[in-house]
Amino acid sequence: MNFSSLPLDVVDRILTCLTDFKTLSAALRTSKHLIYSVFRDHPISITRAIAINLAGPALPQALRAIRMKTMMENDLALALVPSESALENRTLTRDIASKVEANAPIAHGLEDLFSMKYKDRTSRTSQLTDNESLQFQKALYRTWAIASLVSAWCMNDLYNDEDDEENSDDDDDDMDPSQKRLLALLLQQLQLFSNQELREIHDITLFLRFAIGMVVSQRYPHFPFSFMGSNFALYEPNLIWPVLNRECYKNFETYKIRTLHDTIYSGLLRNAMSQLWEERKVKPDTWLLAPSKVFVENAKGTQDTCDRCNAVGGLDLFGRSNFDLWRRNHYIQHFFENMFLPGHLSRNAVITQWLECLKHADAAGYRTFKFDELADDIYEIAEEQDGPGAWSRDAWYCTECVNELFKRHFWRWILAARRKEGEPVKDDCWYGYECRTMTHKTEHAEKLNHLCVPTRGTGVVTAAQ
């Protein structure tokens, strides 16, 4: 039996199992007679089935996030945003369906990151159970909807007046009228959720702050604010994941991120949460300051120890699968500074200029440097220098030990990489990386190799071998 002779209900079933709308479009173009006629007869059910394949059971929450953003971008009343229950059987337009398709990979990508950070550090894909995944996805889309509200409000209103930037006090009496209106809108939206759902939204805000911190650490030498405080943060996932996933910083919306940070860190979300807890007679306790772990029931390896120092690291140990988390815990500038460069190498313009390769991007803005390959090379160098078994690419190390690994061998990797590029072998400077002359005489820095252990001077005694 060939495809053209399949019963229509079988073709309908096949179409409802498609993974995305791009595949549906290709199928419709392939068979305008059979497939198109089936789709024409059942467009609503097929479209909705594919949307569920994309967003899963969290589709109502995904649709509400889309509607919220649309309403805010078009200055429409929030009362027009349907409830989650009202969207369970709502017909999807082509525009809504395309937005579901665009947002779903972002939600799933962030779930993968969340799982690796809080559930199972050994896997780059989500290891959340079905229930945990559904809980996470619902909370993410709910937070996305609220973030869209705040984002549109901030861009259109709060920062039209430069004086508004000075209003950062938590006290309602110190808020300007615009901030009070936004606070009222936040309360209106948050009141829709149960205490459990509010805790889930709270945990998502902390996770998104962690994720955006991974972005800005690689985009800026030292960003002018910290993400490690105890305040809430709201960032639209579509601003974060594409940059985080593919490291394309070309169109990164610096102003928008800074504006949202200033606004939310003024305490509006914290105020809204606090008012709700007071009304509901709920004690927030310490979960306001740290993740309440409402998503993950049983994390893997919480008591695992570092393979080098035996310190308990749990999910904060780093290995092959999650090395990127360690790397992005550091500002990119740390690789240019004394944190990983011994002696005075950080003041050697020849070396620091060469290290700009770490930031290289292609014409489209995607970073081209392969940090996983850098890690592979450093572990290989460490084994040669420190002896077999001292370090292993397949072992798990705490932050301090990975830092120590790079402090000891990053400069050796620079030397090996430069020579691999064809740089001629130069005579070693007697004073090696402790040389002071290289910091102010470019000719000396270029003439001799300073990526070496000192053989003269005070640095001989203190040099890390």
C-alpha positions in Angstrom: 0.0 0.0 0.0 1.4 3.4 -1.0 0.9 6.6 0.9 -1.7 8.0 -1.6 -4.0 5.0 -0.9 -4.0 5.4 2.9 -7.4 6.0 4.6 -8.1 9.6 5.4 -8.3 9.0 9.1 -4.8 7.5 9.1 -3.5 10.5 7.3 -5.2 12.7 9.8 -3.5 10.7 12.6 -0.1 11.1 11.0 -0.6 14.8 10.7 -1.5 15.1 14.4 1.8 13.4 15.3 4.0 15.9 13.5 6.5 17.6 15.7 6.3 21.1 14.4 4.5 23.4 11.9 7.5 23.5 9.5 7.1 19.8 8.9 3.3 20.3 8.4 4.0 23.0 5.9 6.4 20.8 4.0 3.9 18.0 4.0 1.1 20.2 2.7 3.4 21.3 -0.2 4.3 17.7 -1.0 0.8 16.4 -1.4 -1.7 19.1 -2.2 -4.4 16.6 -3.0 -4.4 14.1 -0.1 -2.6 15.8 2.8 -4.0 19.2 2.1 -7.6 18.0 1.8 -7.3 16.2 5.1 -5.8 19.3 6.8 -8.5 21.5 5.1 -11.2 19.3 6.7 -9.6 19.2 10.2 -7.4 22.4 10.6 -8.3 23.1 14.2 -7.7 19.6 15.6 -4.4 19.1 13.6 -3.1 22.6 14.5 -3.8 22.1 18.2 -2.3 18.6 18.2 0.9 19.9 16.8 1.0 22.8 19.3 0.6 20.2 22.1 3.5 18.2 20.6 5.6 21.4 20.8 4.6 22.8 24.2 3.3 19.7 25.9 0.5 19.8 28.5 1.7 23.4 29.4 0.1 24.7 26.2 -2.5 26.8 28.0 0.2 28.6 29.9 2.3 29.0 26.7 -0.7 30.5 25.0 -1.4 32.9 27.8 2.2 34.1 27.8 1.8 34.8 24.0 -1.5 36.7 24.6 0.0 38.7 27.4 2.9 39.9 25.3 0.6 40.7 22.4 -1.8 42.7 24.6 1.0 44.7 26.2 2.8 45.4 22.9 -0.5 46.8 21.4 -1.5 48.8 24.6 -4.6 46.6 25.1 -6.3 46.0 28.4 -5.1 43.1 30.5 -8.7 42.2 31.0 -8.6 40.9 27.4 -6.0 38.3 28.3 -7.9 35.0 28.6 -7.5 32.8 31.6 -5.5 29.5 31.4 -8.6 27.4 31.5 -10.3 29.5 28.8 -7.3 28.8 26.5 -7.5 25.0 26.9 -9.7 24.6 23.8 -9.2 27.9 22.1 -8.7 27.8 18.3 -5.1 28.7 17.3 -4.5 31.2 14.5 -1.5 30.8 12.2 0.3 33.7 14.0 -0.3 32.1 17.5 0.8 28.7 16.3 4.1 30.2 14.9 4.8 31.8 18.2 4.2 28.6 20.1 6.7 27.0 17.7 9.2 29.8 18.3 8.9 29.7 22.1 8.8 25.9 22.7 12.5 25.3 22.0 13.4 28.2 24.4 11.3 26.6 27.1 12.8 23.2 26.5 16.3 24.5 26.3 16.0 26.3 29.6 14.6 23.1 31.1 17.7 21.3 30.0 19.8 23.9 31.7 17.7 23.8 34.9 17.9 20.1 35.0 21.7 20.1 34.7 22.0 22.7 37.4 19.6 21.4 39.9 18.7 17.8 39.1 21.5 15.9 37.3 24.8 17.5 36.5 25.9 14.5 34.3 23.3 15.1 31.6 23.0 18.0 29.2 19.3 17.1 28.5 16.5 17.3 31.0 16.3 14.5 33.5 13.2 15.9 35.1 10.4 13.5 35.6 7.2 14.0 33.7 5.6 15.7 36.7 8.6 17.8 37.4 8.9 18.9 33.7 5.2 19.8 33.5 5.5 21.8 36.8 8.6 23.6 35.4 7.1 24.4 32.0 3.9 25.8 33.5 5.8 28.0 35.9 8.2 29.2 33.2 5.4 30.3 30.9 3.6 32.0 33.8 6.7 33.9 34.7 7.2 34.7 31.0 3.7 36.2 30.9 4.5 38.4 33.9 7.9 39.3 32.5 6.3 40.4 29.2 4.0 42.7 31.2 6.9 44.3 33.1 9.1 44.5 30.0 6.5 46.4 27.9 5.6 48.6 30.9 9.3 49.5 31.5 10.0 50.3 27.8 6.9 52.4 27.3 6.5 54.2 30.6 8.8 53.9 33.5 12.0 55.3 31.9 10.5 58.1 29.9 11.6 60.4 32.8 15.2 60.3 33.9 14.1 61.1 37.4 12.4 57.7 37.7 15.8 56.0 37.8 16.3 57.5 41.2 13.2 55.9 42.7 14.7 52.6 44.0 13.3 52.5 47.5 11.1 49.6 48.6 8.6 51.8 50.4 5.3 52.4 48.5 5.3 56.0 49.6 8.6 56.6 47.7 7.2 55.2 44.4 6.1 57.4 41.6 2.5 57.0 40.2 3.8 54.8 37.3 5.6 52.4 39.6 2.4 52.1 41.8 0.3 51.3 38.7 2.8 48.6 37.8 2.8 47.2 41.3 -1.0 47.0 41.1 -0.8 45.1 37.8 1.7 42.7 39.3 -0.6 42.1 42.3 -3.6 41.6 39.9 -1.7 38.9 38.0 0.0 37.2 40.9 -3.3 36.9 42.7 -4.4 34.4 40.1 -2.0 31.8 41.5 -2.0 29.6 44.5 0.7 29.7 47.1 2.4 26.7 45.6 2.3 28.3 42.1 3.8 31.6 43.5 6.7 29.6 45.0 7.2 28.1 41.6 7.3 31.5 39.9 9.7 32.7 42.6 12.1 29.8 41.8 11.9 30.5 38.1 12.8 34.2 38.7 15.9 33.0 40.6 16.8 30.6 37.8 16.4 33.2 35.1 18.6 35.5 37.0 21.2 32.7 37.1 20.8 32.3 33.3 21.1 35.9 32.4 24.2 36.1 34.7 25.8 33.4 32.4 25.1 35.7 29.4 26.4 38.9 30.7 29.5 37.3 32.2 30.6 36.4 28.7 29.5 39.7 27.1 31.1 42.2 29.4 34.4 42.5 31.2 32.7 43.5 34.4 29.0 44.1 34.4 27.9 47.1 36.5 25.6 45.1 38.7 25.6 41.8 40.5 23.1 39.0 40.0 24.1 37.3 43.3 21.9 39.4 45.6 18.7 38.2 47.2 16.2 40.2 45.1 13.9 38.9 42.5 14.4 39.3 38.8 12.2 39.0 35.8 13.6 38.5 32.3 11.8 37.3 29.3 13.2 33.9 28.3 13.3 34.8 24.7 15.9 37.5 25.6 18.1 34.9 27.3 18.1 31.5 25.7 19.1 32.3 22.1 22.1 34.3 23.4 22.9 31.7 26.0 22.5 28.7 23.7 24.5 29.9 20.7 26.6 32.7 22.2 25.5 35.3 19.7 25.9 38.7 21.4 25.6 40.8 18.3 22.0 41.9 19.0 22.0 41.4 22.7 19.6 44.0 24.1 21.9 45.6 26.7 19.7 48.5 27.4 16.6 46.4 27.9 18.3 44.0 30.3 19.7 46.9 32.3 16.3 48.7 32.4 14.5 45.6 33.6 17.2 45.0 36.2 16.9 48.5 37.6 13.1 48.3 37.6 12.7 44.9 39.3 15.5 45.4 41.7 13.7 48.5 42.9 11.6 46.0 44.8 8.3 46.0 42.9 8.1 42.2 42.6 9.3 41.7 46.1 6.6 44.2 47.3 3.9 42.4 45.4 4.9 39.0 46.8 5.2 40.4 50.3 1.7 41.9 50.1 0.2 38.6 48.9 1.9 36.7 51.7 0.6 39.2 54.2 -3.0 39.0 52.9 -2.8 35.1 52.8 -1.2 35.0 56.3 1.8 33.0 54.9 5.2 33.3 56.4 7.7 33.5 53.5 10.6 32.3 55.7 14.0 31.7 54.0 12.6 30.6 50.6 12.4 34.2 49.6 16.2 34.3 49.5 17.0 31.0 47.9 15.3 28.4 45.6 12.6 26.6 47.5 13.2 23.4 45.4 9.6 23.0 44.5 10.4 21.4 41.1 12.9 18.7 41.9 12.0 15.8 44.2 15.2 13.8 44.2 18.3 15.4 42.8 21.1 13.1 41.7 24.5 13.2 43.4 23.8 15.8 46.1 26.5 14.3 48.4 29.1 13.6 45.7 32.6 14.7 46.6 35.4 16.3 44.5 37.7 13.7 43.0 40.7 15.8 44.0 40.1 17.4 47.4 37.2 15.2 48.6 35.1 18.2 49.5 31.3 17.6 49.2 30.3 19.5 46.1 27.1 17.7 45.0 25.5 19.5 42.0 28.2 22.1 42.0 30.9 19.7 40.9 32.1 20.2 37.3 33.1 17.7 34.7 32.8 17.0 30.9 29.0 17.5 30.7 28.7 20.8 32.6 32.1 22.4 32.2 30.3 25.3 30.6 28.6 26.1 33.9 32.1 26.6 35.5 33.3 28.7 32.6 30.3 31.0 32.6 30.5 31.4 36.4 33.5 33.6 35.5 33.6 36.8 33.6 35.4 36.4 30.3 37.8 39.0 31.6 39.0 36.7 34.3 41.0 34.8 31.6 42.9 38.0 31.0 43.7 38.7 34.6 45.7 37.4 37.5 43.0 35.0 38.4 44.3 32.6 35.8 47.5 34.3 34.6 50.5 34.0 36.9 53.0 36.8 37.7 52.7 39.8 35.5 51.3 38.1 32.3 48.0 40.1 32.6 50.0 43.2 31.9 51.8 41.8 28.9 50.0 43.4 25.9 51.3 40.8 23.5 49.7 38.0 25.5 46.4 39.8 26.3 46.0 40.9 22.7 46.4 37.3 21.6 43.8 36.2 24.1 41.2 38.2 22.3 40.7 35.0 20.3 38.5 33.9 23.2 36.0 36.5 22.2 36.2 36.1 18.4 32.8 35.9 16.6 31.8 35.3 13.0 30.1 37.8 10.7 26.7 36.7 12.1 27.9 37.4 15.7 28.3 33.8 16.9 31.3 33.1 19.1 33.7 30.8 17.3 36.1 29.9 20.0 35.6 26.3 21.3 35.9 26.3 25.1 35.3 22.6 25.4 38.4 22.0 23.2 40.3 24.4 25.5 39.3 22.3 28.5 40.4 19.1 26.7 43.8 20.6 26.0 44.3 21.8 29.5 43.5 18.5 31.1 46.0 16.9 28.7 48.7 19.4 29.6 47.9 18.9 33.3 48.4 15.2 33.0 51.8 15.7 31.3 52.9 18.2 33.9 51.5 16.7 37.1 51.7 13.1 36.3 49.2 10.4 35.2 46.1 10.3 37.4 46.6 13.8 38.9 43.7 15.1 36.7 41.1 13.4 34.6 38.7 14.9 32.0 36.2 12.3 33.2 36.5 13.2 36.9 34.4 15.7 38.9 36.0 18.7 40.6 34.8 21.5 42.8 35.0 25.1 41.8 38.2 25.7 43.7 40.0 22.7 42.1 39.0 23.7 38.6 40.2 27.2 39.4 43.5 25.7 40.6 43.8 23.6 37.4 43.5 26.8 35.2 45.8 28.8 37.5 48.5 26.2 37.1 48.1 25.4 33.4 46.2 28.0 31.4 49.4 29.9 30.6 51.0 26.6 29.4 48.0 26.2 27.1 48.5 29.7 25.7 52.1 28.8 24.9 51.1 25.5 23.2 48.3 27.2 21.2 50.5 30.0 19.9 53.1 27.5 18.8 50.4 25.4 17.2 49.5 28.5 15.2 53.1 28.6 13.8 54.7 31.1 16.2 58.4 30.6 16.1 60.1 29.3 19.3 61.7 32.2 21.2 64.3 32.2 23.9 62.8 32.2 27.4 63.1 35.3 29.5 65.1 34.6 32.6 62.3 36.1 34.7 59.5 34.3 32.9 56.0 35.4 33.8 57.4 37.4 36.7 59.2 39.8 34.4 58.3 43.4 34.9 60.1 44.7 31.8 57.5 43.0 29.5 54.7 45.2 31.1 56.1 48.4 29.7 58.4 47.5 26.9 56.6 46.0 23.9 59.9 45.2 22.1 61.0 43.0 25.1 57.6 41.4 25.3 57.7 40.5 21.6 61.4 39.4 21.5 61.4 36.8 24.4 59.0 34.1 25.6 57.5 35.0 29.0 55.2 32.0 29.1 57.7 30.1 31.3 58.7 29.6 34.9 61.2 32.2 36.2 64.8 31.0 36.5 66.1 34.2 38.1 64.8 36.8 40.5 62.5 36.5 43.5 59.9 34.7 41.4 62.0 31.6 41.4 61.1 30.9 45.0 57.3 31.6 44.7 56.7 30.3 41.2 54.0 27.6 40.9 55.7 24.7 39.1 
